[in-house]
Amino acid sequence: MHNCGKEPFALQVLGDSMLPEFKEGNIIIIEPDGVVENGSYVFAIHDEEYIFRQLVIDNEKFLLKPLNLNYPILTISGLDAVKGVITQKAGTRRKEHKNYS
């Protein structure tokens, strides 16, 4: 999937895997051309499904880590599985709005 020139897009957070930072119903902005770094919140493909997690790069391993410890840490083959970086969050209250970069 070639991401050059793709526009940012918004998605609604579903579930509780990214609590406490991201609540169900929050809106996240995903930048397909965003800079992927260790610790970035990313939109990636795992087992042919899209998933939202925090990227952890540990030596040669690429992990998708949930913030809610009730969910497993997943392994991806590399950065090609990352399809975008979360750059903003919006919620129902102004204090829930946040930029990530």
C-alpha positions as CSV (number, residue, x, y, z in Angstrom):
1,M,0.0,0.0,0.0
2,H,1.6,3.2,-1.1
3,N,0.9,6.1,1.3
4,C,2.4,9.1,-0.5
5,G,0.0,12.0,-0.8
6,K,-2.7,10.3,1.2
7,E,-5.0,12.6,3.3
8,P,-5.3,12.4,7.1
9,F,-8.5,10.7,8.2
10,A,-10.5,10.3,11.4
11,L,-11.7,7.2,13.2
12,Q,-13.7,6.6,16.4
13,V,-12.1,4.6,19.2
14,L,-14.0,1.4,19.9
15,G,-13.4,-0.7,23.0
16,D,-11.2,-0.2,26.0
17,S,-7.8,-1.6,24.9
18,M,-6.2,1.9,24.9
19,L,-7.5,3.1,28.2
20,P,-6.8,5.4,30.1
21,E,-5.4,7.6,27.3
22,F,-8.0,6.8,24.7
23,K,-11.6,6.2,25.7
24,E,-14.3,4.6,23.6
25,G,-16.0,7.3,21.5
26,N,-12.8,9.5,21.2
27,I,-12.1,10.6,17.7
28,I,-8.5,10.1,16.5
29,I,-6.8,11.7,13.5
30,I,-4.5,9.4,11.6
31,E,-1.7,10.7,9.3
32,P,-0.8,8.1,6.7
33,D,2.5,9.8,6.0
34,G,3.3,10.5,9.7
35,V,6.7,9.8,11.2
36,V,6.8,6.4,12.8
37,E,8.9,6.3,16.0
38,N,9.2,4.1,19.0
39,G,6.3,5.0,21.3
40,S,4.1,6.4,18.5
41,Y,0.4,5.6,18.6
42,V,-0.2,3.8,15.3
43,F,-2.9,2.4,13.1
44,A,-1.6,-1.0,11.8
45,I,-2.6,-4.3,10.3
46,H,-2.3,-7.4,12.4
47,D,-3.7,-10.8,11.3
48,E,-5.4,-9.1,8.4
49,E,-7.3,-6.7,10.7
50,Y,-6.8,-3.0,11.4
51,I,-5.7,-2.3,15.0
52,F,-4.9,0.8,17.1
53,R,-2.0,0.4,19.5
54,Q,1.3,2.0,20.7
55,L,4.3,0.9,18.7
56,V,7.3,-0.4,20.7
57,I,10.5,-1.1,18.8
58,D,12.8,-3.4,20.9
59,N,16.0,-4.3,19.1
60,E,14.7,-6.0,16.0
61,K,11.2,-6.7,17.3
62,F,8.2,-4.6,16.4
63,L,5.4,-4.7,19.0
64,L,1.9,-3.3,19.2
65,K,1.2,-2.6,22.8
66,P,-2.2,-1.8,24.3
67,L,-2.3,0.7,27.2
68,N,-4.9,-1.5,29.0
69,L,-2.9,-4.4,30.5
70,N,-5.9,-6.7,30.1
71,Y,-5.0,-7.1,26.4
72,P,-2.0,-8.9,24.9
73,I,1.0,-7.3,23.3
74,L,1.1,-8.3,19.6
75,T,4.1,-8.7,17.3
76,I,4.3,-7.4,13.7
77,S,6.8,-8.2,11.1
78,G,8.0,-4.6,10.5
79,L,7.0,-1.1,9.9
80,D,5.3,-2.0,6.6
81,A,2.3,-3.1,8.8
82,V,2.0,0.4,10.1
83,K,-0.6,2.3,8.0
84,G,-0.6,5.6,9.9
85,V,0.3,7.6,13.0
86,I,-2.2,9.1,15.4
87,T,-1.6,12.8,15.5
88,Q,-4.6,14.1,17.4
89,K,-7.4,13.0,19.8
90,A,-10.7,14.7,20.4
91,G,-13.4,13.8,22.9
92,T,-16.6,15.2,24.1
93,R,-14.8,17.6,26.5
94,R,-12.2,20.1,25.6
95,K,-9.7,18.7,28.1
96,E,-9.8,15.4,26.1
97,H,-8.4,17.1,23.0
98,K,-4.7,16.4,22.6
99,N,-2.0,16.5,19.9
100,Y,0.7,13.8,19.4
101,S,3.8,14.5,17.5
